[in-house]
Amino acid sequence: MAASDQRSDIQLFEAFKKGDAGAFEALYDRYGDRIYGYLLALVGNGEEARDLSQQLFLELIARAKSTAIKGSFCGYVFAAARHRATDLLRRRSSAKGVAADFLVARRASGDSKFAERSAALNRAMAALPQETRELIVLKFYEDLTFAELGEVLGVPEKTADSRYRAAIEKLRRTLTSELKGPGQ
């Protein structure tokens, strides 16, 4: 059974690179739950942590032959998990920074500043191309993953991700211009 494999992590990884699928199973048994727990602590969402963990191990499989691990496998795999979580958190805070104001503004109708910001955001959203609006609505309001976005739009996940980032940046520029007003 893979879980009782006594080889070191590096020995297992090298064996996997040579075609021993059981060696990868042993590595996954050792690290799968640990990586998931770590990612869950970082991102605070079980589904996102599961997605990130699966992506990490799938990428490790895909790139095994060209991957040279310097140091420990444990350090390597946790560093890779941390990078993924950091990227996710950066995208999440960047995207939600714009839209979070909109949510607050919609609910605070008695405050003229919030009402002004809400109206500006609505105009900025209306000025965006339909596909851009769709991306923002599906990702932020419907909370679709990039894989789900790709499926909906018929594009690869990475394309959905890059299009969403571009959409948020376009919304940010439009909204900034809208809030400054003409001649400011």
Secondary structure, DSSP 8 states (H G I E B T S, - for coil): -GGG--S-HHHHHHHHHTT-HHHHHHHHHHHHHHHHHHHHHHH--HHHHHHHHHHHHHHHHHTGGG----S-HHHHHHHHHHHHHHHHHHHHHHHHHHHHHHHHHHH-TT-HHHHHHHHHHHHHHHHS-HHHHHHHIIIIIS---HHHHHHHHTS-HHHHHHHHHHHHHHHHHHHHHHHH-TT-
